[in-house]
Amino acid sequence: MSTSEEKIRNAFQDKTWNEIKSEDSWRIFKIMSEFVEGYEKMARIGPCVSIFGSARTKPGTKYYELAEEIAFKLTQFGYGVITGGGPGIMEAANLGAKRGKGRSVGMNIHLPFEQSHNQFIDHDKLITFDYFFVRKTMFMKYSQGFIVLPGGFGTFDELFEALTLIQTEKIGRFPIVLVGVDYWQGVVDWIKKVMLEEEQNIKIDDLDLFMVVDEADEAVEVINQFYSKYLLSPNF
C-alpha cells in the first residue's frame, strides 16, 4: 500500500462517517463565502477579457511576449484583463495590462505546490480561491471573451467548460480565441475529423464558437468585431 493510500485509510479510521458528512455540510459555508467575495469584487471591475495559458511559460519566450502584447492592446480599447493570477502566461498578461494602465485582475488558486500570485495584479483586484469550480464560475460570469494561449490540463479545462456552456446555452455567447496555430491546429483537426465527421458528436456550427489566430492584433480584433457584429456592448 502506498503512503498516500495509508494516509487516506487512517483519516477515515480516525473519523466516524457522521463526522465526515458533517464536515461536508459545513464546507458549504466556505464555498458560499468564496462566491460572495468573488461576486462583490468582480461586479465592480468593468469589462474585462480573460487570458489563459500555461503557468510554466518563461519570460522572454514567444508566447509569454505574445500574451503581454495582447493584454496591452486590450487595455488600449478599454478592456481590463483577468488571469488566473499565477506565473507564466498569467503573469505576462497581468504585466501587459499594467503596462497599458488598464485593470489587472488575478484570480489565484491555492495549490499543493503553492502557486503564488504574480506582482502585476492590482492590489485591490486579487482574489484567492480554494475551489476551482467557484473560480471558473467567476471567469465565465465576468469575462467579455476568452483568449487562450498554449497551456496544459487547466487551460483545456477552462476552454472546454466555456465551449460547453455556450454550446448548451447555459451562458450567453462570447468570443473565444485560440492563439498559436502551431499549438492548436492538431486539436482543431481532431475535433473536425473525429468529433464532427466520424462520431458526429458536435454540429458543424459548433466550430464557429472559437477562432484560431497567430498575432496579437488578430486576437484583439476578434473581440472587437464580435461586439460590433452583434451590436452588443460588454456586459457592464
C-alpha positions as a printed Julia matrix, in Angstrom:
236×3 Matrix{Float64}:
   0.0    0.0     0.0
   1.34   3.44   -0.95
   1.92   6.2     1.6
  -0.99   8.25    0.23
  -3.34   5.27    0.45
  -2.29   4.72    4.07
  -2.99   8.36    4.91
  -6.47   8.16    3.39
  -7.25   4.92    5.22
  -6.02   6.29    8.55
  -8.01   9.51    8.1
 -11.2    7.51    7.65
 -10.38   5.25   10.58
  -9.95   8.26   12.86
 -13.36   9.74   12.0
 -16.86   8.4    12.08
 -18.98   8.55    8.95
 -21.22  11.15   10.59
 -18.21  13.37   11.33
 -17.16  13.2     7.7
 -20.66  14.09    6.49
 -20.8   16.96    8.98
 -17.57  18.39    7.6
 -19.05  18.23    4.1
 -22.08  20.18    5.26
 -20.02  22.89    6.94
 -17.85  23.17    3.83
 -20.87  24.72    2.1
 -20.29  27.92    4.09
 -16.7   28.15    2.88
 -17.92  27.71   -0.69
 -20.59  30.36   -0.16
 -18.03  32.8     1.22
 -15.86  32.36   -1.89
 -18.84  33.06   -4.15
 -19.79  36.16   -2.13
 -16.26  37.59   -2.17
 -15.91  36.84   -5.87
 -19.22  38.43   -6.85
 -18.62  41.52   -4.73
 -15.16  42.2    -6.14
 -15.74  41.19   -9.74
 -19.01  43.1   -10.15
 -17.06  46.36   -9.81
 -14.21  45.79  -12.24
 -15.82  46.76  -15.56
 -15.45  44.96  -18.9
 -12.55  42.51  -18.98
 -11.17  39.75  -21.18
  -9.71  36.61  -19.61
  -6.33  35.39  -20.84
  -5.4   31.77  -20.17
  -2.25  29.73  -20.68
   0.5   27.75  -19.02
   1.97  28.74  -15.68
   5.24  27.2   -16.92
   5.86  29.61  -19.79
   9.06  31.55  -19.14
   9.66  35.3   -19.59
  11.29  36.13  -22.9
   9.68  33.23  -24.77
   7.38  33.63  -27.76
   4.07  33.04  -26.03
   4.98  35.0   -22.9
   5.69  38.06  -25.02
   2.59  37.46  -27.13
   0.38  37.28  -24.03
   1.86  40.55  -22.74
   1.28  42.24  -26.11
  -2.33  41.04  -26.34
  -3.1   42.26  -22.84
  -1.52  45.64  -23.52
  -3.52  46.09  -26.73
  -6.76  45.1   -25.0
  -6.28  47.87  -22.45
  -6.0   50.38  -25.29
  -9.58  49.51  -26.24
 -10.81  49.95  -22.69
 -10.78  46.34  -21.56
  -9.26  45.1   -18.35
  -7.54  41.73  -18.18
  -8.39  38.77  -15.96
  -5.95  35.92  -15.38
  -5.54  33.01  -13.02
  -3.13  35.19  -11.09
  -0.08  32.95  -11.25
   3.21  32.88  -13.18
   3.83  32.17  -16.87
   1.19  33.33  -19.35
  -0.87  34.73  -16.47
   2.0   36.9   -15.28
   2.66  38.09  -18.82
  -0.97  39.12  -19.3
  -1.1   40.98  -15.98
   2.17  42.68  -16.9
   0.72  43.8   -20.24
  -2.4   45.14  -18.56
  -0.31  47.02  -16.02
   1.9   48.45  -18.76
  -1.21  49.62  -20.59
  -2.54  51.24  -17.4
  -5.62  49.03  -17.55
  -7.36  46.92  -14.94
  -5.22  43.93  -13.99
  -7.24  41.22  -12.22
  -5.89  37.99  -10.74
  -8.0   35.07   -9.58
  -5.44  32.9    -7.86
  -5.94  29.36   -6.53
  -4.41  27.54   -3.55
  -2.5   24.54   -4.91
  -0.41  21.79   -3.25
   2.72  23.18   -4.92
   1.85  26.66   -3.64
   1.14  28.79   -6.69
   1.77  32.36   -5.58
   0.22  35.34   -7.29
   2.3   37.48   -9.61
   3.33  41.05   -8.81
   1.46  42.75  -11.66
  -2.07  42.33  -10.31
  -3.79  45.44   -8.98
  -3.67  45.19   -5.2
  -7.45  45.57   -4.9
  -8.2   43.07   -7.69
  -6.63  39.91   -6.31
  -8.89  37.08   -5.18
  -7.57  33.73   -3.97
  -9.79  30.65   -4.14
  -9.71  27.15   -2.7
 -12.25  25.74   -5.14
 -11.66  25.52   -8.87
 -15.37  25.43   -9.67
 -16.02  28.72   -7.85
 -13.09  30.32   -9.65
 -14.3   29.08  -13.03
 -17.76  30.5   -12.34
 -16.16  33.93  -11.91
 -14.28  33.57  -15.19
 -17.48  32.68  -17.04
 -19.65  35.35  -15.47
 -17.34  38.35  -15.65
 -15.39  37.85  -18.89
 -16.25  39.55  -22.18
 -14.15  36.97  -24.01
 -11.53  34.25  -23.6
  -8.1   34.44  -25.2
  -6.36  31.09  -24.8
  -2.64  30.6   -25.34
  -0.78  27.28  -25.12
  -1.25  25.55  -21.79
  -1.88  22.28  -20.03
  -4.82  20.47  -18.47
  -6.04  23.53  -16.57
  -6.08  25.65  -19.72
  -8.02  22.97  -21.61
 -10.44  22.62  -18.7
 -11.29  26.33  -18.79
 -11.53  26.34  -22.59
 -13.86  23.35  -22.91
 -16.04  24.43  -20.0
 -16.69  27.71  -21.81
 -17.38  25.93  -25.1
 -19.77  23.52  -23.37
 -21.72  26.23  -21.56
 -22.08  28.32  -24.72
 -23.0   25.28  -26.84
 -25.72  24.24  -24.38
 -26.93  27.85  -24.0
 -26.28  27.9   -20.26
 -24.45  31.2   -20.73
 -24.59  33.87  -23.4
 -22.15  33.6   -26.25
 -18.83  35.44  -26.05
 -15.75  35.28  -28.29
 -13.16  32.55  -27.71
  -9.79  32.99  -29.4
  -7.07  30.33  -29.53
  -3.65  31.92  -30.05
  -0.88  29.89  -31.66
  -1.73  27.98  -34.85
   1.16  25.54  -34.41
  -0.06  24.6   -30.93
  -3.8   24.4   -31.56
  -4.06  23.11  -35.13
  -3.71  19.45  -34.15
  -6.53  19.79  -31.61
  -8.74  21.59  -34.12
  -8.05  18.95  -36.8
  -9.0   16.19  -34.35
 -12.22  17.99  -33.4
 -13.15  18.3   -37.08
 -12.16  14.79  -38.16
 -13.16  12.7   -35.15
 -15.7   14.63  -33.1
 -17.54  16.1   -36.08
 -17.09  13.85  -39.09
 -16.51  10.35  -37.68
 -18.52  10.35  -34.46
 -20.9   13.26  -35.15
 -20.69  14.33  -31.52
 -20.88  18.01  -32.41
 -22.55  20.06  -35.13
 -20.78  21.96  -37.88
 -21.97  25.24  -36.31
 -20.08  24.4   -33.11
 -16.83  25.07  -34.96
 -17.88  28.73  -35.11
 -17.64  29.02  -31.3
 -13.88  29.65  -31.48
 -11.25  31.21  -33.73
  -7.58  30.33  -34.16
  -5.1   33.16  -34.75
  -1.36  33.79  -34.58
  -0.96  37.51  -33.94
  -1.87  39.85  -31.1
  -3.74  42.23  -33.39
  -5.82  39.35  -34.75
  -6.8   38.23  -31.25
  -7.89  41.71  -30.2
  -9.74  42.23  -33.49
 -11.83  39.1   -32.91
 -13.01  40.55  -29.6
 -13.82  43.94  -31.11
 -15.54  42.52  -34.19
 -17.71  40.23  -32.08
 -19.29  43.1   -30.19
 -19.55  45.22  -33.33
 -21.11  42.41  -35.39
 -23.74  41.51  -32.84
 -24.44  45.13  -31.9
 -23.62  44.26  -28.32
 -21.75  46.08  -25.64
 -19.67  44.44  -22.92
 -21.93  43.41  -20.06
 -21.15  46.32  -17.71
